[in-house]
Amino acid sequence: MVDDTADNQMWDLIAVGERIAAGELSARTVTEAQLGRIAKLDGQLHAYAQVLADTALAQADAADREIAAGLRRGPLHGVPLAVKDLCWIEGVPTAAGTAVHRHFLPPTDSTVVRRLKEAGAVLLGKTQLTEGAYSDYHPSVTPVVNPWNKDYWAGISSSGSAVAVAAGLCYGAIASDTGGSIRWPSAANGVTGLKPSWGRVSRHGVFELAASLDHVGAIARTAADTGAILAAIAGRDDADPTAAPAPLPAPADAALLGAQGLRIGIDPHWNSEGVEPQTRGALAAAAQTFSALGATLVEVVFPDATRIVHDWVSNCAVEAAVAHEAGYAAHKQLYGPILSQVIDAGRAVPGLDYQKILLRRAAFRGRVEALFSDVDLVLTPVQPFAPLSLATVATLGEQPQLIAALQRYTCPFNMSGHPALTFPAGMAQDGLPIGLQLVAANFGEQTLLRAGIAFQSATGWHRRRPPLPDTGAPAVAQGQ
């Protein structure tokens, strides 16, 4: 582990934004340093699908002019961020990890990109992902590399976003999660990921994998940073009628509230059955930390999620088949083998079976929401095993029980739509990070942020950095 906190490029998003606002740093200098770091490291990591250096520098210059004139748009103003290559940027190729879309030029910005620009963020580029945001890279795409250890899994499909944040190639990134794609990469790379409630963030201009399961969210180094991004991108949107008009979370208020008085639900059986000892140890230590911060630990029985995890597979496949209906019919040869299998499986699901899935899903959603009448949050693993080696991941297709175990703690909350925060909470014996997950009631992101910020104020797991080589990029400030 390298303690890289003295390196300004590994600072938290909010800290960098404050220094830019105070005139201690310029957005231009920070952006140049980030672009230099990307040039130095991303040839090894492959976190970016494309880097937008010229437009990023132009956005940085615009931010500097506005701030010098006394206009500050908020905590993201002048801060370099990245966007998962599912999100449209007008006139910029958006491939979504596919070959079929590699020449697509969006006619407009996605809503999340438009809102980041309105917040004054500097967009460094588009991060890489698995094909169509499903489970494997297209054969033409170089897989993203875990900066902690190249022989270990970097997660799917928001792997590029998580690696870019972990390696200091941006201060935060837009990501998406259909079955665990914010939470697995965040856990694997030792960063913090926020999957908001379904409907919290507009999906307009974001390529679909499965419309009713897709959640657009954020990955950053801290819970507070993810909250700052969420506050900028969330809210109703005329272009997406599923975007909810619910009140937006206030990250600053969440930071002040702390964990005192929160009721945190823990299901001892669900959290331990088949869960390896290191992850159980991280859970126990996290529970103890929350208790010391004034939270009350409440034993709960989580609704049986076995069938709902199985249902997720068919539900996702049907919706993926819908999302790719036109492209798959015309250009099937351009699809990789895994996404092709998913689309074919979705096209084969009978209507009666799909309706039964929807009914079971609605019932499960109601049972999960009812749990939050007794607790404010639920604490779970992200996955039941220690960090996965690439050798193990290569055999997943031959081990359906291993895939089901991987999905056990993530897919249920895509099926229910509840928000979840993944945060670093330990280190495994192999030197890789262990992440845990907090889940809240629908539209309970403020409570998630409150607990996550409190935990990170009392622990240092989120401060650990992967052992990257010195970038040689110029320092732009001292200390943190």
C-alpha positions, 0 to 999 in steps of 0.5 A: 500500500502506498500512502499517496495523500501528499499527491494532489492528484489523489485528493478528494474531489471536494478538496480540489474544488475548494482549492480551485474556488479559493484561487490556490489552484487553477482548473487549467493546472489541475487538468493538465496534471490529470492529463499527464497522469493519464498519459503516463499510466493509462497505457497500462490500465486501459481505464479510458475508452477515449481522452478528450484533452482539448475540450477538457482544457477549454472547459478548465479555462472557462471555469477559471474565467468564471471563478475569477469573475466571482461565479462559482457553480458549486463543488464540481466547478473546475474539477476534472471528472470522467464519464462512462462511455454509455453516456452521450456527449454531443458529437463524441463517439459513444461505443458503449463497449460495443462494436455495433455502436463504435461509430455512433455520434450522439446528436446531443448530450445525455442529461447527466453530461449536460448537468455536469457541464452546467455544474462547471465540471471538466470532462476528461474523457469516456471510461471503458466498460464491458460490452453493452454494460453486461459481463464481458468485454467485446473481443476488440476491447482491451480489458481494464486492469486493476491497479492494485494487482494486474492479476485480479478482477477490476469488476464489471461493467463500470470497471473503467470508472472505478480504475480511473478513480482509484489510480488518480486519473480523475477525481470522480466518474459517472458509472451505471449499475444494472446488477452490481456494476457500480458496486463490484468495481468499487469494491475491487478497486478500493473506492466508493460507489453510489448506486442511487434509487431507480429513477433518482437520475435521468437515463436520457442519453445513456445506452440501455442494458436493461431499462428497469434495472439500470441505475446511473450513479457515481464513483469517487474516493469518498462518500461525500464526493459521490454525494456532490456528484449526485446532487449535480446530476439527480432530479426530474427530467422532461426527457425521461419521464421515469426520472423522479421529482423527489427532493434531492439529497444535501451532502453538506447536511449529511456530513453534519448529521453523523451516524448518531441515532441511525438504526442499522439492520444486520441479518447474521445468517444472510451476511455469513452463510457462504461468506469467507472469513476476511469479509465476515471480519470486515463486516464485524469491524464495520458494525463495531465502528458504526456502534461506536459512532452512535448507531444502533445495530438491529438484527433483521431477517432479510427477505429470501433473495434466492429466487429474485437473483435467479429472476434477475438473469431472465429479467435482464436478458429480456430487457437487453433483447429489447434494447438491442432489437434493431442493432442485433437484427441488422448486425448480429455478427458485430456482437461478442459471444456473451452479449449475444447469448444474453440477447438470444436468451431474452428473446426466448423467454415466454411472455407468461414466464416474464409476467411471473417474474414481474409479479415476484419482483413487485412482491420482493420490492415491497418486502424490502421496503417494509424492512425500512420501517424498522431500520434506516439502513441494512449492512451487507457484503458486496460479494461473499468471497475475497477479491477475485483473481482473473483465473477464477473469473475466467471460470465463472461461465462454468460455475453457475453457483459461483455466478449466483454467489457473486450476484447474491448481494447486488442484483436484489437491489436492482430488482427492488430499485433501492439505493446502495453505497459501497465503501472500502472497509478492509484489506484482504491477505493478498493486499487487495481492498474489501468493500461493503455495502449499505442499503437504504429505503427508496430515495434514502440517499441522504441517509446513506451519505450520512452513514458513509461520511461518518464511517469514513471520518472514523476510518482510513480504508478509503485513504489507501492507494494502489501501489502505482509508480511515480507519474512524474506529473508536476505537483500543484499544491502541498498537503491535503 
